[in-house]
Amino acid sequence: MCNNSCINFGIRFLREEYVRGKRVIEVGSFDQNGSLRSIVRAFSPSEYIGVDIENGPGVDQICVSEKLIKKYGRHRFDVVISTEMLEHVRNWKKVIHNLKQILSPGGLLLITTRSRGFPFHGFPFDFWRFEISDIKLIFSDFEIHTLESDPEEPGIFLLARKPRNFIEKSIDDYKLYSMILNRHSSVAVATICFPFKIMKKIIIHMVRGDILLKISARFKK
């Protein structure tokens, strides 16, 4: 997924020299309303893989973002791209760990995600909001090339390079703003029991009937 300003960010900062002959992966590549795929492919990478949790436009392989290391291994790609995906994953810390680790030392990471003020948009979930201050801390172990706000809608754009002597910084205790809890939290929602107000909000904002039916069935057991 990628909106117009996201695409423009890619056009401005994804140079041919960064991509030509390189191994590229796009995580969350399902083309819902736009993609950087054509821009990147035009620069002739040696490999381009689009991964997501289900088949669809722009998806080459199925893989949940929490298991990228298991599927592809560490230091596997020279460029890692993830647009409009991070706010949708429950365990954002594990996903970011995977994004950092599949990237080779000296490689480039491009991420776009949403900030507070952007409305709830469940595909099928919408858990988090990231601010510039969050991204600065989360990626303080990277060399940040560009970090800016989306000029059209509340959101963040990042282009960063993984240091060759990379040492990953712990973010285990870091808290983000949760769209479900309406406050900063280290967890998206309770894993055992959902308070009624939280469960009601999740159900109201579900956009896919099959997901809604699965959750309803689970709670009936």
VOTIPA-89303 format. One line per field, with one value per atom (N, C-alpha, C): residue number from 1; atom name; x negated, y negated, z. Coordinates in Angstrom, 3 decimals, decimal comma, m for minus. Layout:
REM residues N
i <- c(NUM	...) $
at <- c(CA	...) $
u <- c(X	...) $
v <- c(Y	...) $
w <- c(Z	...) $
REM end
This chain:
REM residues 221
i <- c(1	1	1	2	2	2	3	3	3	4	4	4	5	5	5	6	6	6	7	7	7	8	8	8	9	9	9	10	10	10	11	11	11	12	12	12	13	13	13	14	14	14	15	15	15	16	16	16	17	17	17	18	18	18	19	19	19	20	20	20	21	21	21	22	22	22	23	23	23	24	24	24	25	25	25	26	26	26	27	27	27	28	28	28	29	29	29	30	30	30	31	31	31	32	32	32	33	33	33	34	34	34	35	35	35	36	36	36	37	37	37	38	38	38	39	39	39	40	40	40	41	41	41	42	42	42	43	43	43	44	44	44	45	45	45	46	46	46	47	47	47	48	48	48	49	49	49	50	50	50	51	51	51	52	52	52	53	53	53	54	54	54	55	55	55	56	56	56	57	57	57	58	58	58	59	59	59	60	60	60	61	61	61	62	62	62	63	63	63	64	64	64	65	65	65	66	66	66	67	67	67	68	68	68	69	69	69	70	70	70	71	71	71	72	72	72	73	73	73	74	74	74	75	75	75	76	76	76	77	77	77	78	78	78	79	79	79	80	80	80	81	81	81	82	82	82	83	83	83	84	84	84	85	85	85	86	86	86	87	87	87	88	88	88	89	89	89	90	90	90	91	91	91	92	92	92	93	93	93	94	94	94	95	95	95	96	96	96	97	97	97	98	98	98	99	99	99	100	100	100	101	101	101	102	102	102	103	103	103	104	104	104	105	105	105	106	106	106	107	107	107	108	108	108	109	109	109	110	110	110	111	111	111	112	112	112	113	113	113	114	114	114	115	115	115	116	116	116	117	117	117	118	118	118	119	119	119	120	120	120	121	121	121	122	122	122	123	123	123	124	124	124	125	125	125	126	126	126	127	127	127	128	128	128	129	129	129	130	130	130	131	131	131	132	132	132	133	133	133	134	134	134	135	135	135	136	136	136	137	137	137	138	138	138	139	139	139	140	140	140	141	141	141	142	142	142	143	143	143	144	144	144	145	145	145	146	146	146	147	147	147	148	148	148	149	149	149	150	150	150	151	151	151	152	152	152	153	153	153	154	154	154	155	155	155	156	156	156	157	157	157	158	158	158	159	159	159	160	160	160	161	161	161	162	162	162	163	163	163	164	164	164	165	165	165	166	166	166	167	167	167	168	168	168	169	169	169	170	170	170	171	171	171	172	172	172	173	173	173	174	174	174	175	175	175	176	176	176	177	177	177	178	178	178	179	179	179	180	180	180	181	181	181	182	182	182	183	183	183	184	184	184	185	185	185	186	186	186	187	187	187	188	188	188	189	189	189	190	190	190	191	191	191	192	192	192	193	193	193	194	194	194	195	195	195	196	196	196	197	197	197	198	198	198	199	199	199	200	200	200	201	201	201	202	202	202	203	203	203	204	204	204	205	205	205	206	206	206	207	207	207	208	208	208	209	209	209	210	210	210	211	211	211	212	212	212	213	213	213	214	214	214	215	215	215	216	216	216	217	217	217	218	218	218	219	219	219	220	220	220	221	221	221) $
at <- c(N	CA	C	N	CA	C	N	CA	C	N	CA	C	N	CA	C	N	CA	C	N	CA	C	N	CA	C	N	CA	C	N	CA	C	N	CA	C	N	CA	C	N	CA	C	N	CA	C	N	CA	C	N	CA	C	N	CA	C	N	CA	C	N	CA	C	N	CA	C	N	CA	C	N	CA	C	N	CA	C	N	CA	C	N	CA	C	N	CA	C	N	CA	C	N	CA	C	N	CA	C	N	CA	C	N	CA	C	N	CA	C	N	CA	C	N	CA	C	N	CA	C	N	CA	C	N	CA	C	N	CA	C	N	CA	C	N	CA	C	N	CA	C	N	CA	C	N	CA	C	N	CA	C	N	CA	C	N	CA	C	N	CA	C	N	CA	C	N	CA	C	N	CA	C	N	CA	C	N	CA	C	N	CA	C	N	CA	C	N	CA	C	N	CA	C	N	CA	C	N	CA	C	N	CA	C	N	CA	C	N	CA	C	N	CA	C	N	CA	C	N	CA	C	N	CA	C	N	CA	C	N	CA	C	N	CA	C	N	CA	C	N	CA	C	N	CA	C	N	CA	C	N	CA	C	N	CA	C	N	CA	C	N	CA	C	N	CA	C	N	CA	C	N	CA	C	N	CA	C	N	CA	C	N	CA	C	N	CA	C	N	CA	C	N	CA	C	N	CA	C	N	CA	C	N	CA	C	N	CA	C	N	CA	C	N	CA	C	N	CA	C	N	CA	C	N	CA	C	N	CA	C	N	CA	C	N	CA	C	N	CA	C	N	CA	C	N	CA	C	N	CA	C	N	CA	C	N	CA	C	N	CA	C	N	CA	C	N	CA	C	N	CA	C	N	CA	C	N	CA	C	N	CA	C	N	CA	C	N	CA	C	N	CA	C	N	CA	C	N	CA	C	N	CA	C	N	CA	C	N	CA	C	N	CA	C	N	CA	C	N	CA	C	N	CA	C	N	CA	C	N	CA	C	N	CA	C	N	CA	C	N	CA	C	N	CA	C	N	CA	C	N	CA	C	N	CA	C	N	CA	C	N	CA	C	N	CA	C	N	CA	C	N	CA	C	N	CA	C	N	CA	C	N	CA	C	N	CA	C	N	CA	C	N	CA	C	N	CA	C	N	CA	C	N	CA	C	N	CA	C	N	CA	C	N	CA	C	N	CA	C	N	CA	C	N	CA	C	N	CA	C	N	CA	C	N	CA	C	N	CA	C	N	CA	C	N	CA	C	N	CA	C	N	CA	C	N	CA	C	N	CA	C	N	CA	C	N	CA	C	N	CA	C	N	CA	C	N	CA	C	N	CA	C	N	CA	C	N	CA	C	N	CA	C	N	CA	C	N	CA	C	N	CA	C	N	CA	C	N	CA	C	N	CA	C	N	CA	C	N	CA	C	N	CA	C	N	CA	C	N	CA	C	N	CA	C	N	CA	C	N	CA	C	N	CA	C	N	CA	C	N	CA	C	N	CA	C	N	CA	C	N	CA	C	N	CA	C	N	CA	C	N	CA	C	N	CA	C	N	CA	C	N	CA	C	N	CA	C	N	CA	C	N	CA	C	N	CA	C	N	CA	C	N	CA	C	N	CA	C	N	CA	C	N	CA	C	N	CA	C	N	CA	C	N	CA	C	N	CA	C	N	CA	C	N	CA	C	N	CA	C	N	CA	C	N	CA	C	N	CA	C	N	CA	C	N	CA	C	N	CA	C	N	CA	C	N	CA	C	N	CA	C) $
u <- c(m0,833	0,000	m0,875	m0,416	m1,242	m0,393	m0,283	0,480	m0,409	0,155	m0,577	m1,835	m1,739	m2,917	m3,992	m3,566	m4,508	m5,253	m4,508	m5,128	m6,105	m5,717	m6,606	m7,881	m7,748	m8,931	m9,886	m9,331	m10,150	m10,837	m10,127	m10,697	m11,853	m11,695	m12,718	m13,983	m13,827	m14,965	m15,475	m14,722	m15,230	m16,004	m17,294	m18,130	m18,502	m18,812	m19,199	m20,416	m21,356	m22,580	m22,298	m21,183	m20,824	m20,223	m19,685	m18,842	m19,454	m20,125	m20,613	m21,528	m21,170	m21,956	m21,829	m20,891	m20,738	m19,576	m19,599	m18,529	m17,529	m16,278	m15,253	m14,071	m13,573	m12,323	m11,370	m10,104	m9,058	m8,151	m8,064	m7,280	m5,953	m4,857	m3,542	m3,275	m3,504	m3,530	m2,170	m1,134	0,197	0,574	0,828	1,095	2,571	2,845	4,217	4,584	3,673	3,962	2,694	1,733	0,495	m0,707	m1,820	m3,002	m4,260	m5,389	m6,697	m7,310	m6,625	m7,178	m7,695	m6,888	m7,297	m8,497	m8,566	m9,691	m10,981	m10,912	m12,095	m12,506	m11,543	m11,861	m12,488	m12,157	m12,721	m14,228	m14,754	m16,182	m16,942	m16,272	m16,893	m17,609	m16,885	m17,505	m17,807	m18,763	m19,056	m17,941	m17,202	m16,102	m15,085	m13,817	m12,754	m11,674	m11,423	m10,409	m9,401	m8,140	m7,073	m6,405	m6,345	m5,744	m4,607	m3,606	m2,473	m1,824	m0,757	m0,121	0,895	1,202	2,129	1,787	2,247	2,014	2,774	2,242	2,896	1,941	2,379	1,512	0,224	m0,912	m2,196	m2,799	m2,106	m2,584	m3,205	m4,482	m5,197	m5,239	m5,362	m5,461	m4,660	m4,145	m3,400	m4,343	m4,352	m5,165	m4,681	m4,415	m4,086	m5,360	m5,234	m6,418	m7,181	m6,556	m7,258	m8,201	m8,116	m8,925	m9,821	m10,187	m11,047	m12,434	m12,978	m14,306	m14,265	m13,233	m13,112	m13,020	m12,308	m12,101	m13,301	m13,892	m14,923	m16,333	m16,458	m17,771	m18,246	m19,267	m19,824	m20,699	m20,712	m21,579	m21,275	m20,028	m19,649	m19,448	m19,041	m18,677	m19,498	m19,672	m20,399	m19,469	m18,198	m17,191	m15,933	m15,417	m14,162	m13,173	m12,002	m10,960	m9,705	m9,105	m7,835	m6,997	m5,934	m5,095	m3,707	m3,302	m1,936	m1,593	m2,548	m2,336	m2,493	m3,450	m3,808	m2,658	m1,771	m0,662	0,324	0,250	1,230	0,787	m0,461	m0,948	m0,863	m0,416	m0,260	m1,611	m2,588	m3,887	m4,890	m4,793	m5,627	m7,107	m7,423	m8,822	m9,469	m8,758	m9,287	m9,414	m8,452	m8,498	m9,701	m9,918	m11,058	m12,371	m12,430	m13,620	m13,880	m12,835	m12,987	m13,430	m12,857	m13,248	m14,722	m15,160	m16,554	m17,508	m17,117	m18,026	m18,114	m17,049	m17,165	m17,937	m18,136	m18,895	m20,393	m21,137	m22,584	m23,241	m24,393	m25,122	m25,435	m25,172	m25,346	m24,122	m23,093	m21,885	m20,939	m19,943	m18,990	m17,626	m17,000	m15,665	m14,751	m13,644	m12,646	m11,339	m10,829	m9,587	m8,669	m7,383	m6,359	m5,283	m4,724	m3,673	m2,855	m1,837	m0,892	m1,128	m0,732	m0,859	0,529	0,538	1,814	2,510	3,816	4,597	5,085	4,395	4,849	5,932	7,058	8,189	7,910	8,702	8,623	8,880	8,010	8,174	7,708	8,632	8,293	8,129	6,931	6,664	5,920	6,411	7,718	7,667	6,461	6,335	5,603	5,696	4,961	4,627	3,370	2,995	2,275	1,365	0,374	0,316	m0,270	m0,613	m2,037	m2,818	m4,229	m4,437	m5,237	m5,633	m7,127	m7,576	m8,988	m9,888	m9,481	m10,288	m10,380	m9,307	m9,339	m10,343	m10,260	m11,138	m12,604	m12,865	m14,248	m14,826	m14,029	m14,528	m14,580	m13,519	m13,449	m14,594	m14,965	m16,029	m17,291	m17,510	m18,735	m19,973	m19,772	m20,898	m21,189	m20,459	m20,678	m21,209	m21,743	m22,134	m20,963	m20,268	m19,063	m19,452	m19,029	m19,312	m18,239	m16,986	m15,860	m14,742	m14,199	m13,050	m12,148	m10,944	m10,050	m8,595	m7,748	m6,315	m5,687	m4,651	m3,845	m3,237	m3,466	m2,941	m1,435	m0,792	0,634	1,501	1,024	1,796	0,864	1,400	0,524	m0,227	m1,531	m2,344	m3,817	m4,651	m6,098	m6,764	m7,794	m8,597	m10,049	m10,649	m12,023	m12,851	m14,067	m15,089	m16,338	m16,832	m17,966	m18,887	m20,137	m21,132	m21,577	m21,716	m22,192	m23,711	m24,258	m25,712	m26,398	m27,613	m28,348	m28,746	m28,890	m29,181	m27,923	m26,797	m25,489	m25,384	m24,892	m24,531	m23,094	m22,183	m20,769	m20,463	m19,718	m19,330	m18,025	m17,953	m16,733	m15,617	m14,430	m13,247	m12,146	m12,540	m11,580	m10,606	m11,072	m10,220	m9,568	m9,772	m9,260	m7,748	m7,068	m5,620	m5,221	m4,295	m3,720	m2,264	m1,740	m0,321	0,521	1,396	2,272	3,623	4,051	5,363	6,493	6,200	7,212	7,394	6,280	6,331	6,449	6,215	6,260	5,255	4,097	3,016	1,725	0,601	m0,673	m0,748	m1,239	m1,272	m2,378	m2,866	m3,860	m3,217	m1,909	m1,176	0,046	0,461	1,582	2,895	3,188	4,404	4,097	4,973	4,802	4,842	3,983	3,897	4,829	5,346	6,209	7,664	7,905	9,283	9,400	10,319	10,545	11,592	11,275	12,322	13,402	14,632	15,763	15,577	15,122	14,991	13,974	12,865	11,842	12,368	13,032	13,567	14,604	15,423	16,440	15,790	14,705	14,020	13,414	12,817	12,232	13,298	14,435	15,507	16,073	16,285	16,851	15,977	14,665	13,744	13,281	13,753	13,399	13,959	13,174	13,624	13,739	13,283	13,339	14,212	15,286	16,252	15,670	14,697	14,141	13,378	12,662	11,934	12,921	13,994	14,992	15,632	15,936	16,550	15,610	14,315	13,341	13,229	13,200	13,095	14,360	15,526	16,778	16,822	16,389	16,392	15,471	14,329	13,367	13,953	14,692	15,257	16,463	17,053	18,183	17,747	16,470	15,963	15,869) $
v <- c(1,188	0,000	m1,248	m2,261	m3,461	m4,596	m5,721	m6,852	m7,719	m8,808	m9,648	m10,259	m10,746	m11,368	m10,327	m9,111	m8,008	m7,705	m7,652	m7,410	m8,527	m9,763	m10,902	m10,830	m10,345	m10,174	m9,160	m8,071	m7,073	m7,612	m8,403	m8,994	m9,934	m10,691	m11,667	m11,029	m9,930	m9,430	m8,045	m7,271	m5,974	m6,162	m6,351	m6,595	m5,292	m5,403	m4,224	m3,534	m4,303	m3,723	m2,896	m3,182	m2,414	m1,056	m0,946	0,199	1,102	0,523	1,326	2,463	3,676	4,834	5,284	4,688	5,005	5,965	6,591	7,494	6,689	6,649	5,795	6,634	6,321	6,917	5,807	5,961	5,054	5,845	5,392	6,079	5,350	6,086	5,467	4,934	5,786	5,332	5,361	5,849	5,896	4,502	4,387	3,085	2,730	2,057	1,650	0,347	m0,626	m1,941	m2,615	m1,818	m2,367	m1,600	m1,667	m0,885	m1,526	m1,266	m1,698	m0,667	0,418	1,539	1,130	0,428	0,061	m0,877	m1,738	m2,667	m1,907	m0,958	m0,181	0,741	1,410	2,340	1,632	0,358	m0,408	m0,601	m0,455	m0,613	0,710	1,770	3,077	3,680	3,951	4,689	6,116	6,774	8,160	9,085	8,641	9,428	8,492	8,773	7,985	8,950	8,988	9,865	9,018	9,170	8,535	9,570	9,318	10,279	9,636	10,444	9,993	11,224	10,995	12,103	12,841	12,320	13,005	12,657	13,499	13,244	12,017	11,370	10,210	9,462	8,333	7,532	7,129	7,370	6,985	7,994	9,103	10,096	11,281	11,538	12,662	13,871	13,595	14,680	14,320	15,356	15,167	15,331	14,333	14,418	13,364	13,772	12,786	12,054	10,776	9,941	10,286	11,006	11,445	12,613	13,220	14,410	14,232	13,005	12,735	13,366	13,285	13,860	15,360	15,992	17,447	17,859	17,093	17,450	17,099	15,917	15,429	15,411	15,409	15,352	13,929	13,790	12,472	11,957	10,634	9,963	10,415	10,711	11,305	10,269	9,030	8,027	6,747	6,066	4,792	3,605	3,773	2,729	3,371	2,800	3,256	2,097	2,358	1,346	1,818	0,928	1,242	m0,029	m0,078	m1,269	m0,978	m1,808	m1,771	m0,405	0,220	1,547	1,577	0,831	0,978	0,726	m0,206	m0,501	0,654	1,598	2,690	3,960	4,045	5,284	5,189	6,265	6,269	6,105	6,924	6,920	6,110	4,800	3,933	4,067	4,373	4,515	5,716	6,822	8,014	7,806	7,089	6,818	5,937	4,891	4,005	4,757	5,624	6,472	7,288	7,858	8,649	7,785	6,600	5,700	5,321	5,022	4,642	5,795	6,998	8,129	8,736	8,670	9,210	8,269	7,038	6,054	6,259	6,256	6,436	5,166	5,288	4,103	3,177	1,899	0,927	0,781	1,609	1,574	0,453	0,213	m0,877	m0,359	m1,114	m0,815	m2,005	m1,747	m2,789	m2,363	m3,225	m2,939	m4,146	m3,890	m4,919	m4,327	m5,157	m4,703	m5,902	m5,666	m6,710	m7,256	m8,532	m9,232	m9,538	m10,035	m10,408	m11,484	m11,356	m12,247	m11,559	m10,472	m9,684	m8,734	m8,648	m7,859	m6,361	m5,653	m4,206	m3,603	m2,681	m2,014	m0,573	0,313	1,702	2,518	3,065	3,944	5,201	6,077	5,978	5,256	4,950	4,283	2,953	2,127	0,861	0,582	0,841	0,815	m0,446	m0,999	m1,943	m3,250	m4,263	m5,521	m5,904	m6,279	m6,618	m8,112	m8,733	m10,134	m10,182	m11,349	m11,503	m11,150	m11,564	m11,254	m9,746	m9,013	m7,552	m6,942	m7,375	m6,807	m7,118	m8,311	m8,669	m7,712	m7,371	m6,480	m5,033	m4,580	m3,189	m2,867	m3,858	m3,649	m4,436	m4,630	m5,326	m4,464	m3,170	m2,297	m2,275	m3,080	m3,242	m4,649	m4,832	m6,172	m6,756	m7,698	m8,259	m9,247	m8,938	m9,785	m10,866	m10,461	m11,385	m10,923	m11,866	m11,591	m12,814	m12,620	m13,755	m13,340	m14,340	m14,097	m14,059	m13,262	m13,244	m14,636	m15,297	m16,660	m16,712	m15,561	m15,563	m15,027	m14,005	m13,379	m13,015	m12,857	m12,523	m11,212	m11,316	m10,134	m10,470	m9,428	m9,552	m8,826	m9,448	m8,825	m8,742	m7,563	m7,338	m6,677	m7,180	m6,493	m6,451	m5,231	m5,077	m3,970	m4,052	m3,052	m2,266	m0,957	m0,108	m0,201	m0,567	m0,682	0,669	0,626	1,869	2,557	1,780	2,349	2,308	2,719	2,588	3,358	2,660	3,272	2,847	3,798	3,468	2,952	1,855	1,255	1,869	2,165	2,743	1,693	2,096	1,237	1,975	2,951	3,811	3,036	1,972	1,238	0,010	m0,181	m1,402	m1,324	m2,453	m2,520	m3,408	m2,905	m3,654	m3,996	m4,938	m5,254	m4,156	m3,556	m2,484	m3,040	m2,708	m3,135	m2,382	m1,212	m0,426	m0,904	m1,175	m1,575	m3,081	m3,846	m5,316	m5,895	m5,269	m5,742	m5,061	m5,548	m4,906	m3,580	m2,571	m1,237	m0,424	0,579	1,487	2,698	2,882	3,978	3,417	4,098	3,604	3,736	4,951	5,242	6,401	6,631	7,767	9,054	9,995	11,221	12,317	12,190	13,235	12,789	11,602	11,137	9,708	9,447	8,118	7,400	6,239	5,440	5,122	4,967	4,796	3,617	2,481	1,288	1,501	2,222	2,481	3,443	4,489	5,469	4,824	3,961	3,274	2,424	1,736	0,890	1,717	2,868	3,735	4,206	4,648	5,180	4,094	2,905	1,812	1,488	1,541	1,122	2,247	3,466	4,558	4,288	4,549	4,301	5,575	6,681	7,932	8,925	9,358	10,224	11,526	12,088	13,371	13,247	12,136	11,916	11,759	11,011	10,787	12,102	12,966	14,252	15,135	15,094	15,907	15,453	14,143	13,624	13,949	13,789	14,095	15,558	16,448	17,882	18,198	17,505	17,751	17,409	16,303	15,870	16,687	17,444	18,299	19,612	19,975	21,251	21,239) $
w <- c(0,000	0,000	0,000	m0,704	m0,811	m1,368	m0,633	m1,150	m2,048	m2,578	m3,541	m2,947	m1,705	m1,096	m0,794	m0,486	m0,287	m1,587	m2,685	m3,994	m4,344	m4,064	m4,337	m3,495	m2,260	m1,406	m2,036	m2,540	m3,210	m4,441	m5,221	m6,434	m6,085	m4,999	m4,620	m4,051	m3,326	m2,550	m2,941	m3,710	m4,154	m5,457	m5,349	m6,522	m7,216	m8,480	m9,262	m8,648	m8,162	m7,590	m6,342	m5,660	m4,472	m4,829	m6,046	m6,400	m7,465	m8,466	m9,597	m9,129	m9,532	m9,183	m7,740	m6,999	m5,579	m5,347	m4,173	m3,747	m2,924	m3,392	m2,790	m2,324	m1,132	m0,650	m0,236	m0,594	m0,129	0,802	2,044	3,065	3,238	3,029	2,991	1,599	0,606	m0,797	m1,494	m0,817	m1,434	m1,930	m3,231	m3,852	m3,682	m2,567	m2,252	m2,943	m2,895	m3,498	m4,013	m4,473	m4,999	m4,485	m5,214	m4,847	m5,426	m4,754	m5,254	m6,188	m6,427	m7,178	m8,555	m9,329	m10,693	m10,684	m9,683	m9,567	m9,294	m8,380	m8,017	m9,161	m9,774	m10,860	m12,050	m12,239	m13,352	m13,207	m11,972	m11,720	m11,805	m12,243	m12,501	m11,294	m10,225	m9,123	m9,568	m8,926	m9,278	m8,805	m7,789	m7,243	m6,606	m6,824	m6,185	m5,729	m4,416	m3,852	m3,080	m3,423	m2,668	m1,789	m0,470	0,451	1,227	1,526	2,342	2,959	3,729	4,445	3,593	2,393	1,491	0,051	m0,858	m2,274	m2,748	m3,776	m4,356	m5,249	m5,797	m6,667	m5,953	m6,601	m6,029	m5,066	m4,822	m3,853	m4,592	m4,324	m4,931	m4,008	m2,712	m1,736	m0,485	0,195	1,431	2,612	3,492	4,706	5,701	6,918	7,946	8,323	8,622	8,820	10,092	11,025	12,225	11,956	10,765	10,466	9,243	8,964	7,811	7,982	9,188	9,424	9,209	9,723	9,588	8,129	7,322	5,914	5,041	5,264	4,344	4,925	6,241	6,851	7,111	7,896	8,222	7,075	6,925	5,951	4,512	4,236	2,951	1,846	2,224	1,222	1,370	0,238	0,221	0,422	0,085	0,254	0,819	1,903	2,502	2,462	1,888	1,741	2,470	3,241	3,898	3,956	3,161	3,101	3,659	4,613	5,173	5,755	6,414	6,987	8,501	9,047	10,449	11,413	11,075	11,988	12,101	11,166	11,112	11,834	12,277	12,891	14,410	15,024	16,484	17,179	16,801	17,475	16,645	16,734	15,897	16,245	17,499	17,900	17,219	17,171	16,517	15,020	14,426	12,993	12,667	13,436	13,184	13,381	14,371	14,553	13,290	12,723	11,500	10,328	10,184	9,094	9,207	10,418	10,623	10,328	10,697	10,604	9,201	8,405	7,042	6,129	6,575	5,791	6,000	4,922	5,020	5,555	6,239	6,701	5,521	5,703	4,633	3,750	3,996	3,181	3,568	2,702	2,886	3,313	4,211	4,699	4,406	3,730	3,470	4,116	4,994	5,713	5,653	5,449	5,646	6,549	7,422	8,329	8,785	9,577	9,951	11,358	11,547	12,821	13,395	14,634	15,265	14,437	14,332	13,489	12,232	11,853	10,710	11,206	10,492	10,984	11,012	11,795	11,884	10,507	10,094	8,798	8,939	9,193	9,466	8,198	7,985	6,835	7,289	8,122	8,776	10,116	10,630	11,921	11,765	12,789	12,818	14,280	14,664	16,066	16,526	15,693	16,205	15,429	16,086	15,431	15,827	14,829	15,012	14,775	15,632	15,466	15,113	14,670	14,317	15,502	16,699	17,884	18,113	17,814	17,944	16,972	15,727	14,691	14,989	15,478	15,823	16,856	17,862	18,897	18,406	17,743	17,281	16,323	15,499	14,507	14,845	16,147	16,568	16,342	16,056	15,726	14,223	13,446	12,007	11,732	10,549	10,091	9,320	9,930	9,313	8,216	7,005	5,849	5,717	5,760	5,638	6,564	7,322	8,177	8,129	7,600	7,424	7,578	7,801	7,909	6,523	6,379	5,159	4,983	3,848	3,664	3,439	3,198	2,884	4,013	4,716	5,778	6,922	8,150	9,275	9,044	8,935	8,668	8,680	8,619	8,721	7,562	6,986	5,931	6,408	6,228	6,689	5,599	5,403	4,629	5,500	5,785	6,692	6,196	6,627	6,240	7,477	7,297	8,387	8,469	9,627	9,755	9,516	9,019	8,762	10,066	11,122	12,447	13,316	12,743	13,363	14,678	15,711	16,980	17,273	17,319	17,469	18,872	18,919	20,194	20,678	21,961	22,533	22,603	22,168	22,275	23,031	23,842	24,529	25,402	26,035	26,976	26,361	25,058	24,435	24,230	24,439	24,303	23,124	22,325	21,211	21,507	20,723	20,874	20,238	21,053	20,595	20,175	18,960	18,472	19,173	19,709	20,400	21,838	22,519	23,915	24,098	23,023	23,081	24,087	24,151	25,015	24,588	25,105	24,823	25,582	24,884	25,467	24,819	25,549	24,993	24,353	24,546	23,916	23,211	22,138	21,342	22,097	22,544	23,298	24,232	25,191	26,085	25,282	25,606	24,812	25,302	26,533	27,073	27,116	27,626	27,788	27,290	26,386	25,864	26,717	27,289	27,913	26,887	27,374	26,456	25,513	26,020	25,176	24,068	24,396	23,393	22,337	22,784	21,845	20,934	21,490	20,689	19,615	19,956	18,978	17,863	18,233	17,220	16,246	16,786	15,941	15,027	15,574	14,780	13,591	13,787	12,737	11,829	12,044	11,145	9,752	8,745	7,377	6,561	7,118	6,378	7,120	6,472	7,110	7,593	6,867	7,266	8,564	8,760	10,006	11,153	10,934	11,952	12,380	11,427	11,745	12,559	12,217	12,942	14,393	14,604	15,967	16,756	16,131	16,811	17,206	16,313	16,601	17,772	17,827	18,884	20,253	20,308	21,572	22,006	21,083	21,416	22,030	21,805	22,322	23,857) $
REM end
